Amino acid sequence: MADKLSNMPPLITRTSVLNILHDRISILETGVSSEELRSSLPPNSDNPEEQASPPGDFDAANMTEINLPRLTEQDTSQSTITIDDVAWGRQSKRIFATNKNNVTLPALPRKLSYDSEQDWELPTESQARVLVAFHTEYLCWLHNTLYTPDFLDACEAFWKSGITDHPLWFGLYLSIMSVSAWCLPPHLASELWPQGDQKKQATKWYSGMIYVLYSNDFIGQHSLYSIQAIVISNLVSYVLGHSDLQTVLIATAIRIAQCMGLDRQNPDEPPADARSPYNGDLSSWKARVSSQTARRIWWQLIIQDYFEIAFANNYIVRRDRFCTPMPTNCDDHDLMEQPESVPTVSSYCIALAKIACLMPSLVDKLNSNLDQQPIEDRYPHVLEMDLKMRDLVSSLPAFLKRTEPEDPAWPTWVSWARSTLTISAADKIIMIHRSFMIKSFRESRYTYTRVTCVSAALTILREYDRIKHSNVASVWVVPAFTISAAIIIMLDLLHKSVTDETTLARRGMVQSVVTNLEQDKHNVMAMRGSKLLRALLNREIEMREAQVSPQDDFHCSFDNEIFGPPPQFAPNIPGDGEDGSLPFQYGAFESWFEGSVPYFSSTSMDLPYFEGFH
């Protein structure tokens, strides 16, 4: 082989081989060949890498033009993920495809602004007190990684002396400041920042947090403070356009946590202590605080790792490689274990952790025997995971469900948690079906997935519409999952050949989402998502005006540009419907959320009834 290569012209042995390798790498990374990539760039560019900003780059004055994606691979199981990546700003899957509907999207920041102290000056003590109080009262339930009495004591010491007991604590402090400023409801934000620049401050404090972590060698000098700072910053990093950075930081935090032994907390300790009040033994109390804090931090890392599966199609921590039990359902003031039916600061995260634990088995099964087993044979596993998800959500505490009357004794955040969990649970149902979503728009054997995803998306849009102008915390998952839901609705509309009242109503819902997203000028994800959705709306309108037939839809419209020619429709799923097939209703998912009604029945599958969740 070496002799043959040595006799070949240098141009072939080097340049051509390198071009072939580059082309294959391009297909793996973007779904298009390097030749297609080059042809899709503006005429004045000869090098695609000159057009692509380095990861994390952002130039507000120079918007990067990204076209609607066209995927050339036969397997479209990752297509929806790629479309979401455009809105989320993930640089690992840049799209340079051709399409007549171009979308201009902001790139990512060219660098984090921490070059000078002026860029991230600290809040005043009065501002900081409001932000810390707001966080401990209204946001801790979202991440549950703080033991608030200790954090408040450290804040008081810092406000009094200006020094901290550990340099990395300052990173945690800035993370709290950033998240709190971003999430403040409008009426509180206007009191602290009459000029309306609290989100600019949130951006600067996030940059300051990154600076503190790296300047104090958080990778080499392990501390719980740095892990807490990273985990909490998850509530603001995505909306600031740092999706890829946050993914790497979470992976780093997981490794630091493993080095510190957070994954090996004794599962036999200390349920007995958690059922007993503080008896004056300070050593025992500190051990209880340490144990609960470790559990909370570790499981928040697990939640973020497992939910990243939707984009990475992989995860870091295997479930059988750690033994740390879930946190106890308790509040910080006494750390006394409460029944599951009692809301505590840990309740929401415990519920989310249970949902997250379903995801590894989903991706493990879907990714197994990829060469030997066609993707169609893996669909029963998706249906199985769908049932497990619905079963789990139905068993969650009643106070997290909208059907349960509110108790005045409950914490204020419970109503916020209900809305967030409604949106999050619907998104996770979509996440389970994501690998078959595109096929569901084209093959009738996957109708269940199409109906489920569209209904779940409608649930998200309705909940978003209900809370968008309310005085609740601005939680990042609400606009993020709303964008994903709106994309699904648009894909459904693009695959309809008839315009009826339902079509018009759903188009109006998406238009309303776009209008609201465009108002949040500091939310990079919202800006990217709104531009992508507006392009989809324009394409759908063009199709209707041109009266494109259903068959032509696939060959000359947007969905063909993305997904390629359609396969032949598969036979219906056998069931007990009038035509012998499995009956579906688009309102079924919504009905399941709203009350105790059957989801659907089938003679071919053992599918139970589900309790309401909404």
C-alpha positions as CSV (number, residue, x, y, z in Angstrom):
1,M,0.0,0.0,0.0
2,A,2.9,2.4,0.9
3,D,4.5,1.7,-2.5
4,K,1.3,2.5,-4.4
5,L,0.9,5.7,-2.5
6,S,4.5,6.7,-3.1
7,N,4.0,6.3,-6.8
8,M,0.9,8.5,-6.9
9,P,1.2,12.2,-7.7
10,P,1.7,14.4,-4.6
11,L,-1.5,16.3,-5.3
12,I,-3.5,13.1,-5.0
13,T,-1.7,11.6,-2.1
14,R,-2.0,14.7,0.0
15,T,-4.4,17.3,-1.1
16,S,-7.1,14.9,-2.4
17,V,-6.9,12.6,0.6
18,L,-7.1,15.6,3.0
19,N,-10.1,16.9,1.0
20,I,-11.9,13.5,1.3
21,L,-11.2,13.5,5.1
22,H,-12.3,17.1,5.4
23,D,-15.5,16.3,3.5
24,R,-16.4,13.3,5.7
25,I,-15.7,15.3,8.8
26,S,-18.0,18.0,7.5
27,I,-20.8,15.5,6.9
28,L,-20.4,14.2,10.4
29,E,-20.5,17.6,12.0
30,T,-23.1,19.5,9.9
31,G,-25.0,17.0,7.8
32,V,-23.7,18.5,4.6
33,S,-20.5,18.0,2.6
34,S,-17.7,20.6,2.6
35,E,-18.5,21.3,-1.1
36,E,-22.1,22.0,-0.3
37,L,-21.0,24.1,2.7
38,R,-18.6,26.2,0.5
39,S,-21.3,26.7,-2.1
40,S,-23.8,28.0,0.4
41,L,-21.5,30.7,1.7
42,P,-21.7,34.3,0.5
43,P,-19.7,35.0,-2.8
44,N,-17.0,37.0,-1.0
45,S,-16.0,34.1,1.2
46,D,-13.5,31.4,0.1
47,N,-13.1,29.8,3.5
48,P,-16.0,28.6,5.6
49,E,-13.9,28.7,8.7
50,E,-13.4,32.4,8.2
51,Q,-17.2,32.8,8.2
52,A,-17.7,30.7,11.3
53,S,-17.1,32.6,14.5
54,P,-15.0,30.7,17.1
55,P,-17.1,29.0,19.7
56,G,-18.5,31.5,22.1
57,D,-18.0,34.5,19.8
58,F,-20.6,37.2,19.4
59,D,-20.5,40.4,17.6
60,A,-23.8,42.3,18.1
61,A,-23.1,44.5,15.1
62,N,-22.4,41.5,12.8
63,M,-25.3,39.1,12.6
64,T,-24.4,35.7,11.2
65,E,-26.7,34.5,8.4
66,I,-27.8,31.0,9.0
67,N,-30.1,29.4,6.5
68,L,-32.9,27.0,7.2
69,P,-31.2,23.6,7.7
70,R,-31.2,20.9,5.0
71,L,-30.2,17.5,6.2
72,T,-28.9,15.0,3.6
73,E,-28.6,11.9,5.6
74,Q,-31.2,9.1,5.2
75,D,-31.8,8.7,8.9
76,T,-33.8,11.8,10.1
77,S,-33.9,10.8,13.7
78,Q,-31.7,13.7,14.7
79,S,-33.4,16.3,12.3
80,T,-35.5,18.0,15.0
81,I,-32.6,18.2,17.3
82,T,-30.6,20.0,14.6
83,I,-33.5,22.5,14.1
84,D,-33.6,23.2,17.8
85,D,-29.8,23.7,17.8
86,V,-30.3,26.7,15.5
87,A,-32.4,28.4,18.2
88,W,-30.3,27.2,21.1
89,G,-27.1,28.5,19.4
90,R,-25.2,25.3,19.7
91,Q,-22.0,25.6,17.7
92,S,-21.3,21.9,17.4
93,K,-23.9,21.7,14.6
94,R,-23.5,24.8,12.5
95,I,-25.8,24.9,9.5
96,F,-24.5,26.3,6.2
97,A,-27.2,24.8,4.0
98,T,-28.9,26.4,1.1
99,N,-32.6,27.4,1.2
100,K,-34.4,30.3,-0.4
101,N,-35.7,31.3,3.1
102,N,-32.6,32.7,4.9
103,V,-32.7,33.4,8.6
104,T,-30.4,36.0,10.1
105,L,-29.5,34.9,13.6
106,P,-27.1,36.3,16.2
107,A,-23.9,34.4,16.7
108,L,-22.4,33.8,20.2
109,P,-20.3,36.3,22.1
110,R,-16.8,36.9,20.8
111,K,-15.6,36.8,24.3
112,L,-17.0,37.1,27.8
113,S,-16.7,40.6,29.1
114,Y,-14.5,40.3,32.1
115,D,-11.6,42.4,31.0
116,S,-12.0,45.0,33.6
117,E,-13.7,45.4,36.9
118,Q,-15.9,48.0,35.3
119,D,-17.5,45.3,33.2
120,W,-18.9,43.5,36.2
121,E,-19.0,45.9,39.1
122,L,-20.8,44.5,42.1
123,P,-24.3,45.4,43.1
124,T,-24.7,47.8,46.0
125,E,-25.4,46.2,49.3
126,S,-29.1,47.2,49.2
127,Q,-29.4,45.7,45.7
128,A,-27.6,42.5,46.8
129,R,-29.8,42.1,49.8
130,V,-32.9,42.2,47.6
131,L,-31.4,39.8,45.1
132,V,-30.3,37.3,47.7
133,A,-33.7,37.5,49.5
134,F,-35.5,37.0,46.2
135,H,-33.3,34.0,45.3
136,T,-33.6,32.2,48.6
137,E,-37.4,32.8,48.8
138,Y,-38.4,32.3,45.1
139,L,-35.6,30.5,43.2
140,C,-33.9,28.0,45.4
141,W,-36.6,25.4,44.6
142,L,-35.4,25.4,41.0
143,H,-31.9,24.1,41.7
144,N,-31.8,23.3,45.5
145,T,-28.0,23.3,45.7
146,L,-27.7,25.8,48.6
147,Y,-28.0,25.3,52.3
148,T,-29.4,28.8,52.6
149,P,-28.6,29.5,56.3
150,D,-24.9,29.0,55.6
151,F,-25.0,31.1,52.5
152,L,-26.9,33.9,54.2
153,D,-24.3,34.0,57.0
154,A,-21.5,34.2,54.4
155,C,-23.3,37.0,52.7
156,E,-23.6,39.0,55.9
157,A,-19.9,38.5,56.6
158,F,-19.0,39.7,53.1
159,W,-21.3,42.7,53.3
160,K,-19.8,43.7,56.6
161,S,-16.1,43.0,55.9
162,G,-15.7,42.8,52.1
163,I,-13.9,39.6,52.3
164,T,-14.8,35.9,52.0
165,D,-13.6,32.7,53.5
166,H,-12.8,31.2,50.1
167,P,-12.0,33.0,46.8
168,L,-14.4,30.6,44.9
169,W,-17.3,31.6,47.1
170,F,-17.2,34.9,45.2
171,G,-18.0,32.9,42.0
172,L,-21.1,31.5,43.7
173,Y,-22.1,34.9,44.9
174,L,-21.9,36.4,41.4
175,S,-23.8,33.4,40.0
176,I,-26.6,34.1,42.5
177,M,-26.5,37.8,41.6
178,S,-26.7,37.1,37.8
179,V,-29.5,34.6,38.1
180,S,-31.6,36.7,40.5
181,A,-31.3,39.8,38.4
182,W,-32.3,38.0,35.3
183,C,-35.3,36.2,36.9
184,L,-36.7,39.2,38.8
185,P,-40.3,39.9,37.9
186,P,-40.8,43.3,36.1
187,H,-42.3,45.1,39.1
188,L,-39.3,44.2,41.3
189,A,-36.7,44.9,38.6
190,S,-38.0,48.4,37.9
191,E,-37.6,49.3,41.6
192,L,-33.9,48.2,41.6
193,W,-33.1,49.4,38.1
194,P,-35.4,52.2,37.0
195,Q,-33.4,52.4,33.7
196,G,-34.4,48.8,33.0
197,D,-30.8,47.5,32.6
198,Q,-31.0,44.6,35.1
199,K,-30.5,42.0,32.4
200,K,-27.3,43.8,31.2
201,Q,-26.1,43.6,34.8
202,A,-27.0,39.9,34.9
203,T,-24.8,39.4,31.8
204,K,-21.9,41.2,33.4
205,W,-22.2,39.2,36.6
206,Y,-22.3,35.9,34.7
207,S,-19.0,37.0,33.0
208,G,-17.6,37.9,36.4
209,M,-18.5,34.5,37.7
210,I,-16.6,32.8,34.8
211,Y,-13.6,35.1,35.5
212,V,-13.5,34.3,39.2
213,L,-13.7,30.5,38.5
214,Y,-10.8,30.5,36.0
215,S,-8.7,33.1,37.8
216,N,-8.8,30.9,41.0
217,D,-8.0,27.7,39.2
218,F,-11.4,26.0,39.9
219,I,-10.4,23.0,37.8
220,G,-7.3,22.3,39.9
221,Q,-8.6,23.6,43.3
222,H,-11.8,21.7,43.8
223,S,-14.5,23.3,45.8
224,L,-18.3,22.9,46.3
225,Y,-18.6,26.6,45.7
226,S,-17.5,26.3,42.0
227,I,-19.9,23.4,41.4
228,Q,-22.7,25.4,43.0
229,A,-21.8,28.4,40.9
230,I,-21.9,26.4,37.7
231,V,-25.1,24.6,38.5
232,I,-27.0,27.7,39.5
233,S,-25.7,29.6,36.4
234,N,-27.6,27.1,34.3
235,L,-30.6,29.3,34.9
236,V,-29.1,32.1,32.9
237,S,-26.3,30.7,30.7
238,Y,-28.6,29.5,27.9
239,V,-30.6,32.7,27.5
240,L,-27.2,34.6,27.3
241,G,-26.2,32.4,24.4
242,H,-23.7,30.2,26.2
243,S,-25.2,26.8,25.6
244,D,-22.0,25.0,24.6
245,L,-20.0,26.7,27.3
246,Q,-22.5,25.6,29.9
247,T,-22.4,22.0,28.6
248,V,-18.7,21.9,29.1
249,L,-18.9,23.5,32.5
250,I,-21.5,21.0,33.7
251,A,-19.2,18.2,32.5
252,T,-16.3,19.7,34.4
253,A,-18.5,20.1,37.5
254,I,-19.4,16.5,37.3
255,R,-15.8,15.4,37.2
256,I,-15.0,17.7,40.1
257,A,-17.9,16.3,42.1
258,Q,-16.6,12.8,41.4
259,C,-13.2,13.7,42.6
260,M,-14.7,15.1,45.8
261,G,-16.7,11.9,46.3
262,L,-20.2,13.4,45.9
263,D,-21.2,10.4,43.8
264,R,-20.3,8.0,46.7
265,Q,-22.4,9.3,49.5
266,N,-23.5,6.4,51.8
267,P,-27.1,5.5,50.8
268,D,-27.6,4.2,54.4
269,E,-26.9,7.6,55.9
270,P,-28.7,9.4,57.4
271,P,-32.5,8.7,57.0
272,A,-32.7,8.2,60.7
273,D,-31.1,11.6,61.5
274,A,-33.5,13.3,59.0
275,R,-36.4,12.1,61.0
276,S,-35.1,13.6,64.3
277,P,-35.0,17.3,65.3
278,Y,-31.7,19.0,66.1
279,N,-30.7,17.8,69.6
280,G,-27.8,20.2,70.3
281,D,-25.1,18.0,68.9
282,L,-23.3,20.4,66.6
283,S,-21.1,17.8,65.0
284,S,-24.1,15.6,64.1
285,W,-25.9,18.6,62.7
286,K,-23.0,19.6,60.5
287,A,-22.8,16.1,59.2
288,R,-26.5,16.2,58.3
289,V,-26.1,19.6,56.5
290,S,-23.0,18.2,54.7
291,S,-24.9,15.1,53.6
292,Q,-28.0,16.9,52.3
293,T,-25.9,19.5,50.5
294,A,-23.8,16.8,48.8
295,R,-26.9,14.9,47.7
296,R,-28.6,18.0,46.4
297,I,-25.6,19.1,44.4
298,W,-24.9,15.7,42.9
299,W,-28.5,15.1,41.9
300,Q,-28.7,18.5,40.2
301,L,-25.7,17.5,38.2
302,I,-27.4,14.3,37.3
303,I,-30.6,16.1,36.2
304,Q,-28.6,18.4,33.9
305,D,-26.5,15.6,32.5
306,Y,-29.5,13.4,31.7
307,F,-31.6,16.2,30.2
308,E,-28.7,17.0,28.0
309,I,-29.4,13.7,26.3
310,A,-31.9,15.5,24.1
311,F,-29.1,17.3,22.3
312,A,-25.9,15.3,22.9
313,N,-27.6,11.9,22.4
314,N,-25.3,10.7,25.2
315,Y,-24.7,11.3,28.9
316,I,-21.7,11.2,31.3
317,V,-22.7,9.4,34.4
318,R,-24.1,5.9,34.3
319,R,-26.8,5.1,36.8
320,D,-25.0,2.1,38.1
321,R,-21.8,4.1,38.7
322,F,-22.9,6.1,41.7
323,C,-24.7,5.3,45.0
324,T,-25.6,8.8,46.3
325,P,-29.3,8.7,47.2
326,M,-31.7,11.5,46.2
327,P,-32.1,14.4,48.6
328,T,-34.5,14.1,51.5
329,N,-37.8,16.0,51.1
330,C,-37.0,18.6,53.7
331,D,-36.6,22.4,54.2
332,D,-33.4,24.1,55.3
333,H,-34.5,25.4,58.7
334,D,-34.7,21.9,60.3
335,L,-33.7,19.4,57.6
336,M,-36.5,17.2,58.9
337,E,-37.8,14.6,56.4
338,Q,-41.4,15.4,55.3
339,P,-44.0,13.2,53.6
340,E,-43.9,13.4,49.8
341,S,-47.2,15.2,49.9
342,V,-45.7,18.2,51.7
343,P,-44.0,20.8,49.6
344,T,-40.4,21.6,50.5
345,V,-37.6,23.4,48.8
346,S,-36.5,19.9,47.6
347,S,-39.8,18.8,46.2
348,Y,-39.5,20.1,42.6
349,C,-36.0,18.9,42.1
350,I,-36.8,15.4,43.4
351,A,-39.7,15.2,40.9
352,L,-37.4,16.4,38.1
353,A,-34.7,13.9,39.2
354,K,-37.2,11.0,38.9
355,I,-38.1,12.1,35.4
356,A,-34.5,12.6,34.4
357,C,-33.7,9.0,35.4
358,L,-35.9,7.7,32.6
359,M,-33.7,9.3,29.9
360,P,-30.5,7.1,30.0
361,S,-32.5,3.9,29.4
362,L,-34.2,5.6,26.5
363,V,-31.0,6.6,24.7
364,D,-29.2,3.3,25.6
365,K,-31.8,1.3,23.9
366,L,-32.1,3.5,20.9
367,N,-28.3,3.6,20.4
368,S,-27.8,-0.2,20.8
369,N,-27.1,-2.4,17.8
370,L,-27.3,0.6,15.4
371,D,-25.6,-1.4,12.6
372,Q,-27.8,-4.5,13.0
373,Q,-31.2,-3.1,14.0
374,P,-33.1,-0.6,11.8
375,I,-34.5,2.4,13.6
376,E,-38.1,1.2,13.0
377,D,-37.5,-1.8,15.3
378,R,-36.6,0.5,18.2
379,Y,-40.0,2.3,18.1
380,P,-41.7,-0.1,20.7
381,H,-39.1,1.1,23.2
382,V,-40.2,4.7,22.7
383,L,-43.8,3.7,23.3
384,E,-42.7,1.9,26.5
385,M,-40.8,4.9,27.7
386,D,-43.8,7.1,26.9
387,L,-45.9,4.9,29.2
388,K,-43.3,5.1,32.0
389,M,-43.2,8.8,31.7
390,R,-46.9,9.2,31.9
391,D,-47.1,6.8,34.8
392,L,-44.4,8.7,36.7
393,V,-46.0,12.1,36.2
394,S,-49.3,10.8,37.3
395,S,-47.7,9.6,40.6
396,L,-46.1,13.0,41.4
397,P,-47.3,14.8,44.5
398,A,-50.7,16.4,44.2
399,F,-49.5,19.9,45.0
400,L,-47.5,19.9,41.7
401,K,-50.7,19.3,39.7
402,R,-53.1,22.0,38.6
403,T,-56.2,20.0,39.6
404,E,-55.3,20.3,43.3
405,P,-56.7,23.4,45.0
406,E,-54.0,25.7,46.3
407,D,-53.4,25.8,50.0
408,P,-52.6,29.2,51.5
409,A,-50.0,27.5,53.7
410,W,-48.0,26.5,50.7
411,P,-44.9,28.5,49.7
412,T,-45.5,31.1,47.1
413,W,-43.3,29.3,44.6
414,V,-45.6,26.3,44.4
415,S,-47.8,28.0,41.8
416,W,-44.7,28.8,39.7
417,A,-43.4,25.2,40.1
418,R,-46.7,23.9,38.8
419,S,-46.4,26.0,35.6
420,T,-42.8,25.1,35.1
421,L,-43.4,21.4,35.7
422,T,-46.3,21.4,33.3
423,I,-44.1,22.8,30.6
424,S,-41.1,20.7,31.5
425,A,-43.1,17.4,31.6
426,A,-44.7,18.1,28.3
427,D,-41.2,18.8,26.9
428,K,-39.9,15.5,28.2
429,I,-42.7,13.6,26.5
430,I,-41.5,15.3,23.3
431,M,-37.9,14.4,24.2
432,I,-38.9,10.7,24.4
433,H,-40.4,10.8,20.9
434,R,-37.9,13.1,19.3
435,S,-36.0,10.5,17.3
436,F,-39.2,9.5,15.5
437,M,-40.8,12.9,15.3
438,I,-39.8,13.7,11.7
439,K,-40.9,10.2,10.6
440,S,-44.2,10.7,12.3
441,F,-45.0,13.6,9.9
442,R,-44.5,11.3,6.9
443,E,-45.3,7.7,8.0
444,S,-48.7,6.7,9.4
445,R,-47.2,4.0,11.6
446,Y,-45.8,6.7,13.8
447,T,-49.0,8.7,14.1
448,Y,-49.0,8.2,17.8
449,T,-45.8,10.2,18.0
450,R,-47.1,13.0,15.9
451,V,-50.3,13.3,17.9
452,T,-48.5,13.1,21.2
453,C,-45.8,15.7,20.3
454,V,-48.3,18.1,18.7
455,S,-50.6,17.9,21.8
456,A,-47.7,18.3,24.2
457,A,-46.5,21.3,22.2
458,L,-50.0,22.9,22.4
459,T,-50.0,22.4,26.2
460,I,-46.7,24.3,26.4
461,L,-47.9,27.1,24.2
462,R,-51.1,27.5,26.2
463,E,-49.2,27.5,29.5
464,Y,-46.8,30.1,28.1
465,D,-49.7,32.3,27.0
466,R,-51.2,32.0,30.5
467,I,-48.2,33.1,32.4
468,K,-46.3,35.4,30.0
469,H,-47.5,38.6,31.5
470,S,-47.8,37.4,35.1
471,N,-45.5,38.5,37.9
472,V,-43.6,35.3,38.1
473,A,-39.9,34.6,38.0
474,S,-38.5,34.6,34.4
475,V,-37.4,31.0,34.3
476,W,-35.3,30.2,31.3
477,V,-37.0,26.8,30.5
478,V,-40.3,28.6,29.7
479,P,-39.2,30.5,26.6
480,A,-36.7,27.7,25.7
481,F,-39.3,24.9,25.6
482,T,-41.9,27.2,24.1
483,I,-39.6,27.7,21.1
484,S,-39.2,23.9,20.7
485,A,-43.0,23.5,21.0
486,A,-43.7,26.2,18.4
487,I,-41.2,24.5,16.0
488,I,-43.2,21.3,16.3
489,I,-46.5,23.1,15.6
490,M,-45.0,24.7,12.5
491,L,-43.7,21.3,11.3
492,D,-47.2,20.0,11.7
493,L,-48.7,22.9,9.8
494,L,-46.1,22.4,7.0
495,H,-47.3,18.9,6.6
496,K,-51.0,19.8,6.3
497,S,-52.6,20.2,2.9
498,V,-55.8,21.8,4.2
499,T,-56.2,25.2,5.9
500,D,-59.0,25.1,8.4
501,E,-59.9,26.9,11.6
502,T,-57.6,24.7,13.6
503,T,-54.7,25.5,11.3
504,L,-55.4,29.3,11.6
505,A,-55.7,29.1,15.3
506,R,-52.4,27.3,15.7
507,R,-50.6,29.6,13.3
508,G,-51.9,32.5,15.5
509,M,-50.5,30.8,18.6
510,V,-47.1,30.7,17.0
511,Q,-47.3,34.3,15.8
512,S,-48.2,35.3,19.3
513,V,-45.1,33.4,20.6
514,V,-42.9,35.2,18.1
515,T,-44.2,38.6,19.0
516,N,-43.5,38.0,22.7
517,L,-40.1,36.5,22.1
518,E,-39.1,39.5,20.1
519,Q,-39.7,41.8,23.0
520,D,-37.0,40.1,25.1
521,K,-34.0,41.8,23.4
522,H,-31.4,40.5,25.9
523,N,-32.4,36.9,25.5
524,V,-30.2,35.5,22.8
525,M,-32.2,32.3,22.6
526,A,-35.4,34.2,22.3
527,M,-34.0,36.3,19.5
528,R,-32.7,33.3,17.6
529,G,-35.9,31.3,18.2
530,S,-38.1,34.2,17.0
531,K,-36.2,34.6,13.8
532,L,-36.3,30.9,13.1
533,L,-40.1,30.7,13.8
534,R,-40.8,33.7,11.7
535,A,-39.0,32.1,8.7
536,L,-41.1,28.9,9.3
537,L,-44.3,31.0,9.4
538,N,-43.3,32.8,6.1
539,R,-42.6,29.5,4.4
540,E,-46.0,28.0,5.6
541,I,-47.8,31.1,4.2
542,E,-46.0,30.8,0.9
543,M,-47.1,27.2,0.6
544,R,-50.7,28.0,1.3
545,E,-50.8,30.9,-1.2
546,A,-49.1,28.7,-3.8
547,Q,-51.7,25.9,-3.1
548,V,-49.0,23.3,-3.1
549,S,-50.3,19.8,-3.2
550,P,-49.4,17.3,-0.4
551,Q,-47.2,15.3,-2.7
552,D,-45.5,18.5,-4.0
553,D,-45.0,19.6,-0.4
554,F,-42.4,17.0,0.0
555,H,-40.5,17.7,-3.2
556,C,-40.5,21.5,-3.5
557,S,-41.4,22.9,-0.1
558,F,-39.6,23.6,3.1
559,D,-40.0,20.1,4.6
560,N,-38.4,18.5,1.5
561,E,-35.5,20.9,1.7
562,I,-34.9,19.7,5.3
563,F,-35.8,16.1,5.2
564,G,-35.5,14.8,1.6
565,P,-38.0,12.7,-0.3
566,P,-40.6,10.8,1.7
567,P,-40.7,7.0,2.0
568,Q,-43.9,5.1,1.2
569,F,-46.5,5.4,3.9
570,A,-46.6,2.4,6.3
571,P,-49.7,0.5,7.2
572,N,-51.8,1.8,10.1
573,I,-51.3,0.5,13.6
574,P,-53.9,-2.2,14.2
575,G,-56.4,-1.4,16.9
576,D,-60.0,-1.1,17.8
577,G,-61.0,1.9,15.7
578,E,-63.8,1.9,13.2
579,D,-61.3,1.2,10.4
580,G,-59.5,-1.4,12.4
581,S,-56.6,1.0,13.3
582,L,-55.5,2.5,16.5
583,P,-57.6,5.7,17.2
584,F,-55.9,8.9,18.1
585,Q,-57.1,12.4,19.0
586,Y,-55.0,15.6,19.0
587,G,-56.6,16.6,22.2
588,A,-55.6,13.5,24.0
589,F,-52.4,14.8,25.6
590,E,-54.2,17.9,26.7
591,S,-57.0,15.9,28.1
592,W,-54.6,13.9,30.1
593,F,-53.1,17.1,31.5
594,E,-56.5,18.5,32.3
595,G,-58.3,15.6,34.0
596,S,-58.7,11.9,34.6
597,V,-59.7,10.7,31.2
598,P,-58.5,7.7,29.1
599,Y,-55.6,8.6,26.8
600,F,-56.6,6.0,24.2
601,S,-57.4,2.3,23.9
602,S,-56.0,-0.5,21.8
603,T,-56.5,-4.2,21.4
604,S,-52.9,-4.6,20.2
605,M,-51.2,-2.8,23.1
606,D,-51.7,-2.8,26.8
607,L,-52.0,0.9,27.5
608,P,-53.5,2.0,30.8
609,Y,-55.6,5.0,31.7
610,F,-53.7,8.0,33.2
611,E,-54.6,10.4,36.0
612,G,-54.8,14.0,35.1
613,F,-51.9,16.4,35.3
614,H,-52.7,20.1,34.8
